[in-house]
Every structure is written in C-alpha cells, then in structure tokens.
C-alpha cells in the first residue's frame, strides 16, 4: 500500500468506529514516509496536501466522537453512575 492508501484506509476505519485499526493504518503511513525520507525521497506537494486533508478529516471525526462521549458522560452524571454506565467498577 502507498502512504496515501494507508491514510485513506485510516479515515475509512475511523469513520467505521475501528479506532485501533485506523491508528495502525496511520502508523504504517508514517513508517513508509519515514523510510522514504531516509532514502532522500519526499512526497510531492499535492500528495502531502491530500494527506494533510485526510488527517484533518480524521481529527474532526475524533473531535465529534469526543464531544459525543463528553455529552454521554455528562448525561450519565459523575462518580458511581458514570462508571457504572460505561462498564467501570463503582
């Protein structure tokens, strides 16, 4: 897979709620980029912009997820009720 393909896969996985798999796809893209840079190769500016756009969409998705989680926690209350609502021990 190319760096871009890894990033698009990460975006797809995150959108599907598969956070760990999405993080692994981002890590694979970063490793490919680092290996390329070590050999003196760099991404063309257009591809670099596309990757930044994918990262921005992932960031926005994660921000929405965090706001939703914060809202659910606020709705559940604090302390024992919140921990119980999310599977923690009371």
N, C-alpha and C positions, 0 to 999 in steps of 0.2 A: 504494500500500500504506500501511496505517496503521503507526504505531510498533509496536504490538503484533504485527501481522502480520510485520513485519521481524524482530522478536525471536524469534517462533516459527519463522520460516524459518531464522534463525541457529542455533537449537537443533537443528533437523532436520538442517541441513547439517553441524554439528559432530558430531552423532551418527553421520552417514554418513561421517565422516572427511574432509569437504571443509572444511578449516580456513580457507583463504584466502577462499572464498566465504562462509563463516559470518562471518568478520571483516568482510567487505564489507557484509553484512546488518546487523550491529551498527552499523557506521559510518553506514549510511543511517538507521537508527533514531535515532541520536544527532543527526544533522543535522536530521531532522524535529523532534525535541524542541527543539533549539536555535532553530530557526526559529519554532516555536510560542511559545517563551518570549520571543523578541524581540518578538513581537506581543502579549505580555501574556497569553497562554494557558498554562495549566498542566494537567498530567494530573490527572484525578480520583484521589483516594487509592486507590481499589480497583484502578484500572488501573496505577498506579505500583507497588503491591504485587505485582501479577501480573508486571510486567516485572522486578522485583527477583527474583521466584521463578524466572523463566526464566534470568536472569543467574546465579543460584546453581546451577541445574542445569548450565549451561554450564561454570561454574567447577569443579564436581565432576567433570564429564566430563573436562575438561582435566587435573585433578589425577590422575585414574585413568590417563589417557594418559601423563602424565609418570612416574608410578610404574612403568608397564609398560616405558617406554623405559629408565628407570634400571635396571630388572631385566635387560633385554636387554643393556645396556652392561656391567653387572657380570658377566653370564654370558659375554660375549664377551671380557672381560679389558680390559686397558688398552693404551695405546700402539698399536703397529702392528696388532695383531689387531683391536682395536676399530675403528680407522679403516678397515681393510680390510673388516670385516664390514658397515659402513654406507656403503660406497662412497667413502670418502675416500682420499687418497693416503697410502701408507705412510710 
